[in-house]
Amino acid sequence: MIRFTAFILALGLALGPARAMDSSAGPLNVTRMADRLDEPWSIGFLPEGGVLITERGGRLLRVDDTGRKALKGVPKVATRGQGGLLDVLVPRDFAQSRQLYFTYAKPQQGGEGTAIAHARLAPGADRLTDWTVIFELTPGSSGGRHFGSRLVEGRDGLLYASIGERGDRPSAQDLSRENGSIIRIARDGGIPADNPFANTPGAQPEIWSYGHRNPQGAALDLAGNLWAVEHGARGGDEVNRIKPGANYGWPVISYGRHYSGLKIGEGTAKPGMEQPAHYWDPSIAPSGLMIYSGALWPEWRGDFFVGSLKFGYISRLSGRPLSEVEQLESDETTRVRDIREAPDGSIWFLSVAEGAAYRIIPN
């Protein structure tokens, strides 16, 4: 495994001096690693060194020892509202397969929908090849909202992807549509035979869980369980342990209210619908989820780190029941869109407001 801190420092890719951030684990160093980013959405680490960064407008950047380069081969994306080029996943076998996975808003008749594609990046190449769509939400819809779009590679080697309800609230309870769901597919887009609705008449067989509003963070915990964070409306942002076939309640139950102030659905609980492991009220607008290994900060092993698009901090959650125990905040943590653990245990995050990627290490 490449030790990324030594790799980055040896190449001199840091763009400025480290800035200090206070934390319960002691002082932290925050270093800007890439700047001049236009609405960065996701970051992924390449095993040969360097990082990939997606920008919502459709640009894919590679930052490595050769500098910074925009890779060619990304097709036209629908950059309407919250849509665009969204997540990037570097799978565990990338060094052998050279295959990357992406989520994006795909132009469709009648609007746009969340899509998943894979493409190849040859060693040293400046272009993606063989872009292939393996899933897309249909039918297309307009409005530019709630694409979801986080991708996770499960320990089973399958892909889990969050799909927002696209602003169509009732669709999140409709198993004949993938809106408002987390789906599970094979890497070629095939449907696993043990998906919970694979043999349910009228249901979309990709669905793994449903009743979601707009999940923009997803990650595996240290035992391999899938978790997701999702935007509520006015209040009611949630952290959920994702279970096959489970209904997470939107828009029937919620701990928030509509932006108008009106009550949502039937209250905060209903038989047959899951309760969140944690919720925020007021909303923090959560985006990005990392569950930490403990590599550099053993006291944070297993803790959840969630970016806030609203309040300008990184939320750290711990314990059972899960609760927010710390807010990591600095001038750099403004509108955090993604947060990831690098192979060396350092923490990287993307700031939309700063248009930059940052790395956190111990002081």
N, C-alpha and C positions, 0 to 999 in steps of 0.2 A: 504494500500500500504506500502510495506517495505521501510524504509528510509535507502537507501543503504550506504550512507556515514557512518552513525553511525554503521551499520551492519559490514561493512568492517573494520572500525577502531577497533571495539570491538573485532574482531577476530584476529587482528594483521596480516592481510594478506598483507599489504604493504611490499614490498621487499627492501625498502630503504627510505632515507629521501626525502621529497618533494623538487623539483627543481623549481626555479622561472621562470615564463614566463611573459613578458610584454604584455599588451593588452590595447585597448581603454577603456575597462571597469575596468581598474585597474590591479594590479599584480595578477597573477594566480599561483596556486600550481600544479605542475605536479608530480604525484607519480607513480612509476612502481609497477604494481599489479601482473604481471606474466612475467616470462622471460624464456629463453631457448626454445623459440617457433621456430619451423621450418616452415618458410613461412606461417605465420598466415594469414587467409583470412577473417574471419567473427567472430563476437562476438554477443552473445545473453544473456539476463538476465532471470534467473529462478525466479519465484515468491516466492519460498521458500528460496531464497538466493543463492548466487553463480552465476557464469557465465559459459557459454559454449563458447569454442573457437575452430574453425575449422582450421586445417592445410592442405595446398594444397596436401601434400603427402598422406592424407587419415586418419589422426588421429583426433579424436574428444576428446577434453579435458574438464573436469569439474573442476573448481577451486571453492572450498567452504570451510566450516568450518572443513571439514575432511582433507583438503589439496588439492592436485592436483592428478587427476586420469584420465587415458586414458580409455574412455568407449569402450566396445566391441560392435560388431554387425554392424559395417560399412562394406559394401561389398567392393570388389576390385574396385578401381577407376582408370581411365586412367590418369596417371600423366605425360602426354606428353605436352611439351611446357607450355602453360598457363593453361592447364587442371588439374583437380584433384578434391578433396573435396573442395567445394566452400562455398556457403552461408548456413546459418542456420537461421530459423525463429521460434521463440517461439510465438505461436498464443495467442490471448487474453484469450482464454478459457483453456489454458494449465493446470491450476490447477485442472480442472475437467477432461479434455480429456486425459492428459498426452501425447499428440501427438506433435511431432516436424516435421518440414519440412526442406528439404535440397535440394540444387542444387549441381550437380557434373557432371564431364565428365565421361560418361558411355562408357565402351568398347563396340564396335559394329562391325559387319562385315563391313570391309572397312574403319575402323578408330574409331572414337568416336563422341559422340554428347552430347549436354547439356540435362540433365535429371532432373526431379523433383521427389522426393520420400518423403513419410512420414514414421515415425517409432514411437514407444512408448517407453517412459522412465518412469518406475514405480518409486514411491518414494523410495529413498535410493538405487536404483539399480545401478549396474555398467555395464549394458548391454542394448543396444537398442534391441527391439523385433519388429516383424511384419514389417520389412522393405518392403515397397510396392512402386513400381514405378508407378506414376500416369501420367507422361508425359515424352516423350523423342523425341528429334529432330532426324528425319530420312529423308533420309538415312544418315548413318555415313559418315564422311569425315575425311581425314588425314590433317596434317598440324599443329595441336596443337595451333591454334590461335583463339581468339575472341569468347569465350564462353558466354560472358555477365554474367548472373547468379545471379543478385540480385532479391530477393524475397520480396514482400510487401503484407501484408494482408490489403485489402481495408476496408473501413467502411461498405461495403456491405457484408463482410464476405468472399469474393472471393479472390483468389490468383492472383497476377500480377507478372510476371517474365520476366526479360530482357534476350533476346537471341541474341548473336552476330552473325554476318554473316559468321563467320568461315573462313574469308579471301576470300570468294567467293563474290566479290562485287556485281555483277548483281543480285544475289539471294535476296538481300535486297529489290528489286523492284518487286519480283515475289510472288504474293499472294498464289501460289500453294505450297510454301515452307515457313516454319516458320523462316528461317534464317533472321537475321537482323530485328527482331520484338520484340514487347512487347506483351506477351500473357496474356489472362485472362481465368482462369479455376476455376471450383468448387474445393472444398477441397478433393473430391474423384476423381478428374480428369475430371469430366463431363464438357460439354460445355454449358455455359449459353445461353438461347434462345435469349437474346438481344445483344449478341456480334455482332459487326458491319458487319462481313462477315459470320455469321452463316448460312445464306441462299443464299450465293453467289456461283453459280456453279464454281467449280474448285479451290475455295479459301480454305485455311486451316481455319476451324471455330474457332480455338483458338485465332487467331490474333486480337489484340486490336488496335495496331498501327504498322507501318512498315517504311522502309527507314532508319533504324538505322545501325550504324557501329559496335560499341561494347560498349553497356551501362553497366557500372560497378558500378553505384550508382543509387538508387531509393528510394523515400520516399514520404509520404503524407505531404502536408502542413497543417496548422492549420484549414483550412476549409475542409480538406479531399480530396483535389485535388492531383493527382499523378504527380510527377516530376521525371525526370531522367537526369543523366549526362553521357556523352559518349565520348570515345576517338575519336578524329579526326585522320587524318594522320599526316602530318607535319603542325601543326597549325590546327585550326578549332575544338578544343574540345568544346563541347556544353552542355548547360543546356536547357532542353526542358520541357514545360508543356505538359503532355501527354493527348491527346484527342482521343476519340474512332474513328477509321477509318481514322485517319490522316496519311499523308505521310510526313516523316521528311527528305526526299530528297537524302539520300546517295544511290549510288555514283553520282547522277545527279547534285546535288548542294552541295557546301561545302565552308567554309571560309579558308580551308587549301589547301595544295598541296600534291601531292604524294611525297614519300621519295626521289624519283629521282629528284624532283624539278618541274616536269611537272604539268600542270594544271589538276584539277579534274573536269570531267564532263563538264557542260555547264555554269559554273559560280557560283554566290552566291545566285541566286534567280530564281524561275520559278513558274508561276501560278499553283495553286493546291498543292504546297509543302510548308510546314511550315518553318518559320524562327525561329532560336533559341532565347530564352529569353536572353541568354548571350553566348558569345563564347570567348575563349582564343586564342591568337596568340602572342607569341609562345605557343605551347602546354604545359600544366602542367601535362599531364597524370592523369586525375581525376579518383579516385576510392573511393567509399563510399560517401554517401550523407546523411546529417542529417538536418532537419528543426526544429529549436529550439523552445521549449515551452515558454521560458522566466522564468522558475522556479527559477533559482539562479541568472540569469542576466536578469532582466526585459527589459533592453535596447536592448537586442538581440532577443527579442520575434519575431518569424517569420523569422529570418535570416537563410540563407543557409550556411552550413559548408561542405566543400568538401576537401578530402585529395588529396595531390599531390604526385604521385609516382616519379616525375621527379625532383622537385625543393626543396623538404624537408620542406614544410609548410602546414598549413591548411588554405584554402581560405575561408574568410567570405564574403558573398554576401548579399546585402540588396537593398531596394528601388524598385521603378518602374519608368523607366525600371531597371531591375536587373543589378547590377554592383558589381565588386569586390571592397570592401571598406577597407579590412584589410587582412594582412597575419600574422597568428599566427605561430611563428617560435621559435624553441629551438633545442637543441642537440637531443631531443627525437623525433622530428617530421620528421624523415628521412624515405622516402618511406612509406607514410601513405596509408594503404590498406583499412581500414574500420574506420568509425566514427559513434558513437551512443550516444544517450542520455539515461542515466540510469533512473530508476524510481524516484530517488531523485533529478533529474535535473543536476547531474554532467555529464561531457562529457568524454567518453572513446574513445580511438583510438588504433589501432594496427599499429605498425611499423614493416615492413618487414625487413628493414636493421638492426634494433636493436633486432629483434626477441622477441618483448615484447608487453605487453598490458599496457596502461597508463590511469590514471584518472586525469581529470582537475577539480579543485574546486577553488572558490575564495580564495585569500590569507587572 
